[in-house]
Amino acid sequence: MAEAGQGTALPRLLTTPAEVRAALAGRGRVGLVPTMGYLHEGHATLIAQARAECDVVVVSVFVNPMQFGPTEDLAKYPRDLERDLGVAGAAGADFVFHPAAGAMYPAGFSTRVEISGVSEPLDGAARPGHFTGVATVVLKLLNIVQPTRAYFGEKDWQQLAVVRRLVSDLDLNTEIVGVPTVRASADTPHAGLALSSRNTYLSPEQQRRATVLSRALRAVQTAYAGGERDTGRLRQAGLDVLGSEPELALDYLAVVGPDLRDVPRLTDDPLNRVLVAGRLFGVRLIDNMPLGVAPTVAAASAAAPSPSAPTPA
Amino acid sequence: MAEAGQGTALPRLLTTPAEVRAALAGRGRVGLVPTMGYLHEGHATLIAQARAECDVVVVSVFVNPMQFGPTEDLAKYPRDLERDLGVAGAAGADFVFHPAAGAMYPAGFSTRVEISGVSEPLDGAARPGHFTGVATVVLKLLNIVQPTRAYFGEKDWQQLAVVRRLVSDLDLNTEIVGVPTVRASADTPHAGLALSSRNTYLSPEQQRRATVLSRALRAVQTAYAGGERDTGRLRQAGLDVLGSEPELALDYLAVVGPDLRDVPRLTDDPLNRVLVAGRLFGVRLIDNMPLGVAPTVAAASAAAPSPSAPTPA
């Protein structure tokens, strides 16, 4: 163990986190899939990828109170642990970690992880404190499980960016893996709708109308593929579609570069993205798509009013 | 590895961080001693204890810019890496981790760990942002080294409380060990002065006069030992001593219970403490002592104007 002996020998000097890690121990490959439960095909895809890449797969199921605002849907957020155990097991999970809220936030808890920059626009502006809650609970989960890789759905694109920043800034020894959003398949009436646990709040007809979000994103993708780089005009292509749904209370439709900030023009970058969020029939829905990538429909085997949305959000 | 097979087997349900840890891997005992360098006998004591208790001992040397205020002594804080390597090696360290500031805080860094409650009074009030900087860098160091135990000097009593809160709230798998303050020995002119790297700013005569802090703390200890529990009267016993030093600009003299908050009366508790901070000859000094514990002088072998103060503060 001790490379330098005791006494007066000089210790070996290390100057980077990577050196420290190399100098210290190692262990097996653990995959973590953090979720808020009510698992759907999107989560199953994350779990299956973890299963394929890791020796041990842990799924956390925790509806994190800290990331909900006082007027949000914490109390009614759908929960079904028994079903989640089945879905997680079928997808290849070895463990489900399901802590009580009091175990995660015992009396006297007083720590917050604040991330500036990437957490500020979009959902950060629409949901004050949300990403502080996300960053804090994700950090706790990463510390508890110490996974080699942690898997997050791209549906929560800004969350993914916040988590990547968290892991980088705090020197966590975990690789963050983003997994493309799973959508309702082409043979369903709500084809293209991003799977989300919150979809269970919607009737089948409401889910069909909620496809306005993915259709708007696709319109922006198409304009981008046609060479448009002016974010105002790209955005307008999406707004034209969203305007067809009178029940939509739009939070934002944003066309952004890698840092999630509005810019007047995009330069080519694989991280260019279009994001949308709004309230439809009283339910807050979000979605996003890459730009500069050929439009595709990631087809889920998901049958009709099944829910959907990877990770804690 | 995988206890539950793939396919449809139910995963094993875990409900506490401890269960997760037990279910997942294990490794050797790593001891970490976080410091800002310019090592003295106080640090050597921490390192020696780590050496006795762990298989591998890492000393970090990093003058953390994030915990210094804009008008504080970041630029002139004493540094001598070569000497630190010698002191660390002699005390039993295997590794010294000495990162560049740019490696700890690269461009784009945007994360802060905020701890409410215990970080708010005393030095938290006197040095806005200080404990946010401490908590953030300590978290980074703990994540990088992933030590079994991390050793902190009791001289920075509030820092120790903040770090304990950090580790508890964020589920870090590290045991925090507090080590009693080392003081200049009875055969020196500045007997009782808590060792601190900042003592190097003081002349021998100024160090002698700086013993007013430890003498004031001792007066409070004595009053407490005599049965006094009224914090106003305990505090006055210390103020009577401090009043003898006209050069002292006092920040605070506080008699507190376990949560570091002022109360009118103490109840018996081994964590009752008296703390002092102030500026003397332009140098900010802090010190503290336990109450309800027999007054002792922890004698260092420290010769005269050697510096002194465990850990990053």
HADDOCK unambig.tbl for C-alpha pairs under 7 A between the chains (distance, minus, plus):
assign (segid A and resid 1 and name CA) (segid B and resid 55 and name CA) 6.24 0.50 0.50
assign (segid A and resid 1 and name CA) (segid B and resid 56 and name CA) 6.21 0.50 0.50
assign (segid A and resid 2 and name CA) (segid B and resid 55 and name CA) 6.59 0.50 0.50
assign (segid A and resid 2 and name CA) (segid B and resid 56 and name CA) 5.48 0.50 0.50
assign (segid A and resid 2 and name CA) (segid B and resid 94 and name CA) 5.90 0.50 0.50
assign (segid A and resid 3 and name CA) (segid B and resid 94 and name CA) 6.36 0.50 0.50
assign (segid A and resid 4 and name CA) (segid B and resid 94 and name CA) 5.15 0.50 0.50
assign (segid A and resid 6 and name CA) (segid B and resid 92 and name CA) 4.66 0.50 0.50
assign (segid A and resid 7 and name CA) (segid B and resid 89 and name CA) 6.55 0.50 0.50
assign (segid A and resid 7 and name CA) (segid B and resid 90 and name CA) 4.81 0.50 0.50
assign (segid A and resid 7 and name CA) (segid B and resid 91 and name CA) 6.57 0.50 0.50
assign (segid A and resid 7 and name CA) (segid B and resid 92 and name CA) 5.86 0.50 0.50
assign (segid A and resid 8 and name CA) (segid B and resid 89 and name CA) 5.30 0.50 0.50
assign (segid A and resid 8 and name CA) (segid B and resid 90 and name CA) 4.11 0.50 0.50
assign (segid A and resid 9 and name CA) (segid B and resid 89 and name CA) 5.51 0.50 0.50
assign (segid A and resid 9 and name CA) (segid B and resid 90 and name CA) 6.79 0.50 0.50
assign (segid A and resid 10 and name CA) (segid B and resid 85 and name CA) 6.09 0.50 0.50
assign (segid A and resid 10 and name CA) (segid B and resid 86 and name CA) 6.04 0.50 0.50
assign (segid A and resid 10 and name CA) (segid B and resid 89 and name CA) 4.83 0.50 0.50
assign (segid A and resid 11 and name CA) (segid B and resid 85 and name CA) 6.59 0.50 0.50
assign (segid A and resid 11 and name CA) (segid B and resid 89 and name CA) 5.36 0.50 0.50
assign (segid A and resid 11 and name CA) (segid B and resid 93 and name CA) 6.05 0.50 0.50
assign (segid A and resid 11 and name CA) (segid B and resid 94 and name CA) 4.76 0.50 0.50
assign (segid A and resid 11 and name CA) (segid B and resid 95 and name CA) 4.78 0.50 0.50
assign (segid A and resid 11 and name CA) (segid B and resid 96 and name CA) 6.24 0.50 0.50
assign (segid A and resid 12 and name CA) (segid B and resid 94 and name CA) 6.57 0.50 0.50
assign (segid A and resid 12 and name CA) (segid B and resid 95 and name CA) 5.02 0.50 0.50
assign (segid A and resid 12 and name CA) (segid B and resid 96 and name CA) 6.46 0.50 0.50
assign (segid A and resid 13 and name CA) (segid B and resid 95 and name CA) 5.97 0.50 0.50
assign (segid A and resid 13 and name CA) (segid B and resid 96 and name CA) 5.11 0.50 0.50
assign (segid A and resid 13 and name CA) (segid B and resid 97 and name CA) 6.20 0.50 0.50
assign (segid A and resid 14 and name CA) (segid B and resid 95 and name CA) 6.91 0.50 0.50
assign (segid A and resid 14 and name CA) (segid B and resid 96 and name CA) 6.06 0.50 0.50
assign (segid A and resid 14 and name CA) (segid B and resid 97 and name CA) 4.78 0.50 0.50
assign (segid A and resid 14 and name CA) (segid B and resid 98 and name CA) 6.20 0.50 0.50
assign (segid A and resid 15 and name CA) (segid B and resid 97 and name CA) 5.70 0.50 0.50
assign (segid A and resid 15 and name CA) (segid B and resid 98 and name CA) 4.98 0.50 0.50
assign (segid A and resid 15 and name CA) (segid B and resid 99 and name CA) 4.49 0.50 0.50
assign (segid A and resid 16 and name CA) (segid B and resid 99 and name CA) 5.65 0.50 0.50
assign (segid A and resid 16 and name CA) (segid B and resid 103 and name CA) 6.90 0.50 0.50
assign (segid A and resid 17 and name CA) (segid B and resid 144 and name CA) 5.79 0.50 0.50
assign (segid A and resid 20 and name CA) (segid B and resid 144 and name CA) 6.93 0.50 0.50
assign (segid A and resid 20 and name CA) (segid B and resid 145 and name CA) 6.53 0.50 0.50
assign (segid A and resid 21 and name CA) (segid B and resid 144 and name CA) 6.89 0.50 0.50
assign (segid A and resid 21 and name CA) (segid B and resid 145 and name CA) 6.97 0.50 0.50
assign (segid A and resid 25 and name CA) (segid B and resid 27 and name CA) 6.98 0.50 0.50
assign (segid A and resid 27 and name CA) (segid B and resid 25 and name CA) 6.98 0.50 0.50
assign (segid A and resid 55 and name CA) (segid B and resid 1 and name CA) 6.29 0.50 0.50
assign (segid A and resid 55 and name CA) (segid B and resid 2 and name CA) 6.71 0.50 0.50
assign (segid A and resid 56 and name CA) (segid B and resid 1 and name CA) 6.25 0.50 0.50
assign (segid A and resid 56 and name CA) (segid B and resid 2 and name CA) 5.58 0.50 0.50
assign (segid A and resid 85 and name CA) (segid B and resid 10 and name CA) 6.08 0.50 0.50
assign (segid A and resid 85 and name CA) (segid B and resid 11 and name CA) 6.54 0.50 0.50
assign (segid A and resid 86 and name CA) (segid B and resid 10 and name CA) 6.02 0.50 0.50
assign (segid A and resid 89 and name CA) (segid B and resid 7 and name CA) 6.55 0.50 0.50
assign (segid A and resid 89 and name CA) (segid B and resid 8 and name CA) 5.33 0.50 0.50
assign (segid A and resid 89 and name CA) (segid B and resid 9 and name CA) 5.50 0.50 0.50
assign (segid A and resid 89 and name CA) (segid B and resid 10 and name CA) 4.87 0.50 0.50
assign (segid A and resid 89 and name CA) (segid B and resid 11 and name CA) 5.38 0.50 0.50
assign (segid A and resid 90 and name CA) (segid B and resid 6 and name CA) 6.96 0.50 0.50
assign (segid A and resid 90 and name CA) (segid B and resid 7 and name CA) 4.78 0.50 0.50
assign (segid A and resid 90 and name CA) (segid B and resid 8 and name CA) 4.16 0.50 0.50
assign (segid A and resid 90 and name CA) (segid B and resid 9 and name CA) 6.79 0.50 0.50
assign (segid A and resid 91 and name CA) (segid B and resid 7 and name CA) 6.61 0.50 0.50
assign (segid A and resid 92 and name CA) (segid B and resid 6 and name CA) 4.68 0.50 0.50
assign (segid A and resid 92 and name CA) (segid B and resid 7 and name CA) 5.92 0.50 0.50
assign (segid A and resid 93 and name CA) (segid B and resid 11 and name CA) 6.08 0.50 0.50
assign (segid A and resid 94 and name CA) (segid B and resid 2 and name CA) 5.88 0.50 0.50
assign (segid A and resid 94 and name CA) (segid B and resid 3 and name CA) 6.37 0.50 0.50
assign (segid A and resid 94 and name CA) (segid B and resid 4 and name CA) 5.20 0.50 0.50
assign (segid A and resid 94 and name CA) (segid B and resid 11 and name CA) 4.80 0.50 0.50
assign (segid A and resid 94 and name CA) (segid B and resid 12 and name CA) 6.57 0.50 0.50
assign (segid A and resid 95 and name CA) (segid B and resid 11 and name CA) 4.80 0.50 0.50
assign (segid A and resid 95 and name CA) (segid B and resid 12 and name CA) 5.01 0.50 0.50
assign (segid A and resid 95 and name CA) (segid B and resid 13 and name CA) 5.98 0.50 0.50
assign (segid A and resid 95 and name CA) (segid B and resid 14 and name CA) 6.93 0.50 0.50
assign (segid A and resid 96 and name CA) (segid B and resid 11 and name CA) 6.22 0.50 0.50
assign (segid A and resid 96 and name CA) (segid B and resid 12 and name CA) 6.42 0.50 0.50
assign (segid A and resid 96 and name CA) (segid B and resid 13 and name CA) 5.12 0.50 0.50
assign (segid A and resid 96 and name CA) (segid B and resid 14 and name CA) 6.06 0.50 0.50
assign (segid A and resid 97 and name CA) (segid B and resid 13 and name CA) 6.18 0.50 0.50
assign (segid A and resid 97 and name CA) (segid B and resid 14 and name CA) 4.76 0.50 0.50
assign (segid A and resid 97 and name CA) (segid B and resid 15 and name CA) 5.70 0.50 0.50
assign (segid A and resid 98 and name CA) (segid B and resid 14 and name CA) 6.16 0.50 0.50
assign (segid A and resid 98 and name CA) (segid B and resid 15 and name CA) 5.00 0.50 0.50
assign (segid A and resid 99 and name CA) (segid B and resid 15 and name CA) 4.47 0.50 0.50
assign (segid A and resid 99 and name CA) (segid B and resid 16 and name CA) 5.67 0.50 0.50
assign (segid A and resid 103 and name CA) (segid B and resid 16 and name CA) 6.86 0.50 0.50
assign (segid A and resid 109 and name CA) (segid B and resid 169 and name CA) 5.89 0.50 0.50
assign (segid A and resid 110 and name CA) (segid B and resid 115 and name CA) 5.51 0.50 0.50
assign (segid A and resid 110 and name CA) (segid B and resid 116 and name CA) 5.24 0.50 0.50
assign (segid A and resid 110 and name CA) (segid B and resid 117 and name CA) 6.72 0.50 0.50
assign (segid A and resid 111 and name CA) (segid B and resid 113 and name CA) 6.99 0.50 0.50
assign (segid A and resid 111 and name CA) (segid B and resid 114 and name CA) 5.70 0.50 0.50
assign (segid A and resid 111 and name CA) (segid B and resid 115 and name CA) 4.46 0.50 0.50
assign (segid A and resid 111 and name CA) (segid B and resid 116 and name CA) 6.51 0.50 0.50
assign (segid A and resid 111 and name CA) (segid B and resid 166 and name CA) 6.71 0.50 0.50
assign (segid A and resid 111 and name CA) (segid B and resid 169 and name CA) 6.30 0.50 0.50
assign (segid A and resid 112 and name CA) (segid B and resid 113 and name CA) 5.88 0.50 0.50
assign (segid A and resid 112 and name CA) (segid B and resid 114 and name CA) 5.14 0.50 0.50
assign (segid A and resid 112 and name CA) (segid B and resid 115 and name CA) 6.39 0.50 0.50
assign (segid A and resid 113 and name CA) (segid B and resid 111 and name CA) 6.98 0.50 0.50
assign (segid A and resid 113 and name CA) (segid B and resid 112 and name CA) 5.87 0.50 0.50
assign (segid A and resid 113 and name CA) (segid B and resid 113 and name CA) 4.65 0.50 0.50
assign (segid A and resid 113 and name CA) (segid B and resid 114 and name CA) 6.22 0.50 0.50
assign (segid A and resid 114 and name CA) (segid B and resid 111 and name CA) 5.71 0.50 0.50
assign (segid A and resid 114 and name CA) (segid B and resid 112 and name CA) 5.15 0.50 0.50
assign (segid A and resid 114 and name CA) (segid B and resid 113 and name CA) 6.23 0.50 0.50
assign (segid A and resid 115 and name CA) (segid B and resid 110 and name CA) 5.50 0.50 0.50
assign (segid A and resid 115 and name CA) (segid B and resid 111 and name CA) 4.46 0.50 0.50
assign (segid A and resid 115 and name CA) (segid B and resid 112 and name CA) 6.39 0.50 0.50
assign (segid A and resid 116 and name CA) (segid B and resid 110 and name CA) 5.24 0.50 0.50
assign (segid A and resid 116 and name CA) (segid B and resid 111 and name CA) 6.51 0.50 0.50
assign (segid A and resid 117 and name CA) (segid B and resid 110 and name CA) 6.70 0.50 0.50
assign (segid A and resid 139 and name CA) (segid B and resid 170 and name CA) 7.00 0.50 0.50
assign (segid A and resid 140 and name CA) (segid B and resid 170 and name CA) 5.00 0.50 0.50
assign (segid A and resid 140 and name CA) (segid B and resid 171 and name CA) 5.82 0.50 0.50
assign (segid A and resid 143 and name CA) (segid B and resid 171 and name CA) 6.02 0.50 0.50
assign (segid A and resid 143 and name CA) (segid B and resid 172 and name CA) 5.74 0.50 0.50
assign (segid A and resid 144 and name CA) (segid B and resid 17 and name CA) 5.74 0.50 0.50
assign (segid A and resid 144 and name CA) (segid B and resid 20 and name CA) 6.89 0.50 0.50
assign (segid A and resid 144 and name CA) (segid B and resid 21 and name CA) 6.83 0.50 0.50
assign (segid A and resid 144 and name CA) (segid B and resid 171 and name CA) 6.00 0.50 0.50
assign (segid A and resid 145 and name CA) (segid B and resid 20 and name CA) 6.50 0.50 0.50
assign (segid A and resid 145 and name CA) (segid B and resid 21 and name CA) 6.91 0.50 0.50
assign (segid A and resid 166 and name CA) (segid B and resid 111 and name CA) 6.71 0.50 0.50
assign (segid A and resid 169 and name CA) (segid B and resid 109 and name CA) 5.88 0.50 0.50
assign (segid A and resid 169 and name CA) (segid B and resid 111 and name CA) 6.28 0.50 0.50
assign (segid A and resid 170 and name CA) (segid B and resid 140 and name CA) 5.00 0.50 0.50
assign (segid A and resid 171 and name CA) (segid B and resid 140 and name CA) 5.82 0.50 0.50
assign (segid A and resid 171 and name CA) (segid B and resid 143 and name CA) 6.01 0.50 0.50
assign (segid A and resid 171 and name CA) (segid B and resid 144 and name CA) 5.99 0.50 0.50
assign (segid A and resid 172 and name CA) (segid B and resid 143 and name CA) 5.74 0.50 0.50
